[in-house]
Amino acid sequence: MDFNFSEEQTMLRTTVRNFVDKEIMPNIADWDREGKFDPSIMKKLANLGLMGVCIPESYGGSGMDYNSLAIVCEELERGDTAFRTSVSVHTGLNSMSLLQWGTEQQKEKYLIPQAKGEQVGAFGLTEPGAGSDVSALQSTAVKDGDHYILNGQKTWISLCDTADNFLVFAYTDKDSKHHGISAFIVERTWEGFSSKATKGKLGIRAGNTGELFFDNVKVPKENLLGEEGEGFKIAMASLDNGRFTVAAGAVGQIRACLEASVKYCHERETFGKPIGKHQLVQRMIANMEAGLQMSSLLVYRAGELKNEGKRNTRETSIAKWQACDFANKAADDAVQVHGAYGYSDEYPVERYLRNSKAPVIYEGTREVHTLMQADYVLGYRQDKQLNKMLPAWEGK
């Protein structure tokens, strides 16, 4: 594995970092306090070619590799989790799934405008009674001539009020359990679709999160993604992509915690010396640095497997688990380094702490990933190469 970034990747990091410093950092404290999501950020990211960074140029994307997507997510979360989440959902969960499983007609109609940033995609899997247990979902899609009639509810859906298209999972054959789940591309404008934002969240307050409702929505049969009964397989493949972006974002949050803490260590003095001279503060700084380095290696290893077109469920799982745990601990330590000021929104670290909790839960809780890794080590779980893998990155 080559641990050196290419010139293109280095320029990409600089571009996204400058964007974050200019467009997000001056406004994020106010957006967070107000619980306001600014959709113009998505348009500006599209203008930079960042809404389809790893989608091939033939489908409207920038044609970069999967570790370039990691760089984008890392730098965006350094600004705020809300905007990394938007790219994770749009690109990682939706567009990459269309690239992997979609027909040419579906790619032409949905993937290309999404990769260009002309439309926004989202992902609808979680339900009020179905989170980690995907097979417990209650949404149904009943075949009716040339359509499916979709009924159900989704919750904790990012971009619920702003996305144009949704990748939605529902039972087409309840008796077959998870083998009876199918995936559909659903447009916001269709009759019977509605959404509602969720207020009062602990963190990611600058993000748009909420519920989707489907009341006899007529979905054309050509909007079935994959085959009937392949929905569970598609969802798991999608989560491999989404978890990769979440892990990369967690690296960015660790970096943000470290940068804020180092800056404060040089500004604040106690007992006649900078607090960075105190050994217990140094321990927290050192732990952040260790978490940053270890998480980065896990993320970019998973990205390299994606570049090679290889199954990466195991590697992505441990990257997501560990990076998010490290980020949560880094944010907790960052508040501690800042002392009483860390408890105030005068400094960004209290926002980092609130934001760091959600990634430990969504796209597989830390407990789910713990069990997955134990099953791999004990030989209880083995992944087979999917029949439809993401294409290996071939460069330009």
C-alpha positions in Angstrom: 0.0 0.0 0.0 1.3 3.5 -0.9 0.9 5.8 2.1 1.7 8.9 0.1 -1.1 11.0 -1.3 -1.0 11.8 -5.0 -0.7 15.4 -6.1 -4.4 15.4 -7.1 -5.4 14.2 -3.6 -3.2 16.8 -1.9 -4.9 19.5 -4.0 -8.3 18.0 -3.2 -7.6 18.2 0.5 -6.5 21.8 0.2 -9.6 22.7 -1.8 -12.0 21.2 0.7 -10.2 22.6 3.7 -10.3 26.1 2.2 -14.0 25.6 1.4 -14.7 24.5 5.0 -12.7 27.5 6.5 -14.5 29.9 4.2 -18.1 28.6 4.0 -18.7 26.5 7.1 -16.5 27.7 10.0 -17.7 31.3 10.1 -21.4 30.2 10.2 -21.6 26.8 11.9 -22.0 28.0 15.5 -25.1 30.0 14.5 -26.5 27.2 12.3 -26.0 24.7 15.2 -27.7 27.0 17.8 -30.6 27.6 15.4 -30.9 24.0 14.2 -30.7 25.3 10.7 -29.6 23.3 7.7 -28.2 25.4 4.8 -28.8 23.6 1.5 -26.7 26.1 -0.4 -23.7 24.3 0.9 -24.7 21.3 -1.2 -24.8 23.5 -4.3 -21.4 24.9 -3.6 -20.0 21.5 -3.1 -21.5 20.5 -6.5 -19.8 23.5 -8.1 -16.5 22.1 -6.9 -17.3 18.6 -8.3 -17.5 17.1 -4.8 -21.0 15.5 -5.0 -19.8 12.7 -7.1 -16.1 12.6 -6.3 -15.6 8.9 -6.8 -18.3 8.4 -9.4 -16.8 7.8 -12.9 -16.8 10.7 -15.3 -19.0 8.8 -17.7 -21.7 9.0 -15.1 -21.3 12.7 -14.3 -18.7 12.3 -11.5 -15.2 13.5 -10.9 -13.7 10.1 -11.5 -11.4 10.1 -8.4 -10.7 7.1 -6.2 -12.4 6.0 -3.0 -9.7 7.4 -0.8 -10.3 10.8 -2.4 -13.9 10.4 -1.1 -12.4 9.7 2.3 -10.4 13.0 2.1 -13.5 14.9 1.3 -15.5 13.4 4.2 -12.6 13.9 6.6 -12.2 17.6 5.8 -16.0 18.3 5.8 -16.4 16.8 9.3 -13.5 18.9 10.5 -16.0 21.7 9.8 -19.1 19.9 11.1 -20.7 16.4 11.1 -23.8 17.7 9.4 -22.1 18.4 6.0 -20.1 15.2 6.1 -23.3 13.3 6.7 -24.9 15.0 3.7 -22.1 13.8 1.4 -22.1 10.3 3.1 -25.8 9.8 2.4 -25.9 11.4 -1.0 -22.7 9.7 -2.3 -21.9 6.8 0.0 -25.3 5.4 0.5 -27.3 6.4 -2.5 -25.1 7.2 -5.6 -22.6 4.5 -5.0 -25.4 2.0 -4.7 -26.8 3.1 -8.0 -23.4 2.8 -9.5 -23.1 -0.8 -8.1 -26.6 -2.1 -8.7 -28.5 0.2 -11.1 -29.4 -0.4 -14.7 -28.1 1.9 -17.4 -31.5 3.5 -17.6 -31.5 4.2 -13.8 -28.0 5.6 -14.0 -28.9 7.9 -16.8 -32.0 9.2 -15.0 -30.8 9.4 -11.4 -27.0 8.8 -11.0 -25.8 11.3 -13.5 -27.7 14.3 -12.2 -26.9 13.3 -8.6 -23.1 13.0 -9.4 -23.3 16.4 -11.0 -25.1 17.8 -7.9 -28.1 18.8 -9.9 -30.2 16.4 -7.7 -29.7 15.1 -4.2 -30.1 11.5 -3.1 -30.9 10.0 0.3 -31.3 6.6 1.9 -34.4 5.1 3.6 -33.7 1.9 5.6 -34.3 2.6 9.3 -37.8 2.5 10.8 -39.2 3.2 14.2 -39.0 -0.6 15.1 -36.2 -1.6 12.7 -32.6 -0.3 13.2 -29.9 -2.8 13.7 -32.5 -5.6 13.0 -33.2 -4.8 9.4 -35.5 -7.8 8.9 -37.9 -6.2 11.4 -38.9 -3.4 9.0 -42.6 -3.1 8.3 -42.7 -1.1 5.0 -44.3 -3.1 2.1 -44.3 -2.8 -1.7 -47.1 -4.8 -3.4 -46.9 -5.5 -7.1 -49.8 -3.9 -9.0 -49.5 -4.2 -12.8 -46.6 -2.0 -13.9 -46.1 -0.5 -10.4 -45.5 -1.3 -6.8 -47.7 0.2 -4.1 -45.4 1.4 -1.4 -46.6 1.9 2.2 -44.7 2.5 5.4 -42.6 4.9 7.4 -38.9 5.6 7.8 -37.1 7.5 10.6 -33.8 9.1 11.3 -33.4 9.8 7.6 -30.7 12.4 6.7 -31.8 15.0 4.0 -35.4 14.0 4.6 -36.7 17.4 3.6 -34.1 18.3 1.0 -33.3 15.2 -1.1 -34.9 14.7 -4.5 -34.6 10.9 -4.7 -34.6 8.2 -2.0 -33.3 4.7 -2.0 -36.1 2.9 0.0 -36.3 -0.6 1.3 -39.6 -2.5 1.7 -40.9 -6.1 1.8 -42.2 -7.5 -1.4 -42.5 -11.0 0.2 -42.9 -10.9 4.0 -42.9 -14.7 4.3 -39.3 -14.9 2.9 -38.0 -12.7 5.8 -34.9 -10.8 4.8 -34.8 -12.6 1.5 -38.1 -10.8 0.7 -36.8 -7.3 1.0 -36.5 -5.2 -2.2 -35.0 -1.8 -2.9 -36.7 1.1 -4.8 -35.8 4.5 -6.2 -38.5 6.9 -5.0 -38.9 10.5 -6.1 -40.0 13.2 -3.6 -42.7 14.6 -6.0 -44.7 11.4 -6.2 -48.2 11.4 -4.7 -48.5 9.9 -1.3 -44.9 10.8 -0.2 -44.3 13.2 2.7 -41.5 14.0 5.1 -41.1 15.7 8.5 -38.0 17.0 10.2 -37.0 15.8 13.7 -36.2 18.5 16.2 -34.5 18.4 19.6 -31.5 16.3 18.6 -28.5 16.0 20.9 -26.1 16.8 18.1 -25.8 17.3 14.3 -28.3 20.2 14.8 -27.1 21.8 11.6 -28.3 18.8 9.6 -31.7 17.9 8.2 -32.9 14.7 9.8 -36.4 13.3 10.1 -39.1 10.9 8.9 -40.4 9.7 5.6 -44.0 8.6 5.0 -45.3 6.5 2.1 -49.1 6.3 1.7 -50.0 4.2 -1.3 -47.0 5.6 -3.3 -47.0 4.2 -6.9 -43.5 3.2 -7.8 -42.9 2.2 -11.4 -41.5 -1.3 -11.8 -38.4 0.1 -13.6 -37.5 1.9 -10.3 -36.8 -1.5 -8.6 -33.1 -1.5 -7.9 -31.6 -4.9 -8.6 -34.0 -7.8 -8.5 -36.9 -8.6 -6.1 -35.5 -10.0 -2.9 -32.1 -8.4 -3.3 -32.9 -5.5 -1.0 -31.1 -6.9 2.0 -28.0 -7.6 0.0 -28.1 -4.1 -1.5 -28.6 -2.5 1.9 -25.6 -4.3 3.3 -23.4 -3.3 0.3 -24.7 0.3 0.7 -23.7 0.2 4.4 -20.2 -0.9 3.4 -20.0 2.4 1.5 -21.8 4.5 4.1 -19.7 3.2 7.0 -16.5 4.0 5.0 -17.5 7.7 4.8 -18.6 7.8 8.4 -15.2 6.4 9.5 -13.4 8.9 7.3 -15.5 11.7 8.8 -14.6 10.5 12.3 -10.9 11.0 11.4 -11.8 14.7 10.6 -13.5 15.1 13.9 -10.5 13.8 15.8 -8.3 16.2 13.9 -10.7 19.1 14.8 -10.6 18.1 18.5 -6.8 18.0 18.4 -6.4 21.3 16.6 -8.8 23.1 19.0 -7.1 21.5 22.0 -3.5 22.3 20.9 -4.5 25.9 20.2 -6.1 26.2 23.7 -3.1 24.6 25.3 -0.9 27.4 24.0 -3.4 30.1 25.1 -4.3 29.0 28.6 -2.0 29.1 31.6 -2.5 27.5 35.1 -0.1 27.4 38.0 2.3 29.7 36.1 2.7 27.7 32.9 0.8 26.8 29.7 -1.6 23.9 30.4 0.1 22.0 27.6 3.0 21.6 30.0 0.9 19.6 32.5 1.4 15.8 32.0 -2.2 14.8 32.3 -3.2 17.3 29.6 -0.3 15.9 27.5 -1.8 12.4 27.9 -5.1 13.6 26.4 -3.3 15.3 23.5 -1.2 12.2 22.9 -4.3 9.9 22.9 -5.9 12.2 20.3 -2.9 11.9 18.1 -2.8 8.1 18.5 -6.5 7.9 17.7 -5.9 10.1 14.6 -3.1 8.0 13.3 -4.7 4.6 13.9 -8.0 5.6 12.5 -6.4 7.1 9.4 -4.6 3.8 8.7 -7.8 1.8 9.1 -9.8 4.1 6.8 -7.3 4.2 4.0 -6.8 0.4 4.1 -10.5 0.0 3.6 -10.4 2.6 0.8 -7.6 0.7 -1.0 -9.6 -2.5 -1.0 -12.5 -0.5 -2.6 -10.0 0.8 -5.2 -9.1 -2.8 -6.0 -12.8 -3.8 -6.3 -12.5 -6.2 -3.3 -15.1 -7.0 -0.6 -14.3 -4.9 2.4 -17.1 -5.5 4.9 -14.7 -6.6 7.7 -12.2 -3.9 7.1 -14.8 -1.1 6.8 -16.6 -2.4 10.0 -13.5 -2.1 12.2 -12.6 1.3 10.7 -16.0 2.6 11.4 -16.1 1.1 14.9 -12.7 2.3 16.0 -12.6 5.7 14.3 -16.0 6.7 15.8 -15.0 5.5 19.2 -11.7 7.4 19.0 -13.6 10.5 17.9 -16.1 10.2 20.8 -13.2 9.9 23.2 -11.2 12.7 21.6 -14.2 15.1 21.9 -14.7 14.2 25.5 -11.0 14.9 26.2 -11.2 18.1 24.2 -13.9 19.4 26.5 -11.8 18.3 29.5 -8.8 20.2 28.1 -10.9 23.3 27.8 -12.2 23.0 31.3 -15.2 25.2 32.1 -14.9 26.9 28.7 -15.4 23.5 27.1 -18.9 23.4 28.5 -19.8 26.6 26.6 -20.5 27.1 23.0 -18.0 29.9 23.0 -15.6 27.1 21.9 -16.4 24.4 19.3 -15.5 21.4 21.4 -18.9 21.1 23.1 -20.4 20.8 19.6 -17.8 18.2 18.7 -18.8 16.1 21.8 -22.5 16.3 21.0 -21.9 15.5 17.3 -19.6 12.6 18.1 -22.3 10.5 19.7 -24.5 9.8 16.7 -21.8 8.1 14.5 -21.2 5.6 17.4 -24.9 4.6 16.9 -25.9 4.9 13.3 -24.8 2.6 10.4 -24.2 -0.1 13.0 -23.8 0.6 16.7 -20.4 -0.1 18.3 -22.0 -3.2 19.8 -23.0 -4.5 16.3 -19.5 -4.0 15.0 -18.0 -5.6 18.1 -20.0 -8.7 17.5 -19.1 -8.7 13.8 -15.4 -8.5 14.5 -15.6 -11.3 17.1 -17.5 -13.5 14.6 -14.8 -12.9 12.0 -12.0 -13.8 14.4 -13.9 -16.9 15.7 -14.6 -18.1 12.2 -18.4 -17.8 12.6 -18.7 -15.2 9.8 -17.1 -15.2 6.3 -17.9 -12.8 3.5 -18.3 -13.9 -0.1 -17.5 -11.6 -3.0 -20.8 -9.9 -4.0 -22.0 -10.6 -7.5 -22.2 -6.9 -8.1 -19.2 -5.1 -6.6 -18.3 -1.5 -7.0 -15.9 -1.2 -10.0 -12.3 -1.1 -9.2 -10.8 2.3 -9.7 -8.8 2.5 -12.9 -7.6 6.1 -12.7 -8.2 8.6 -15.5 
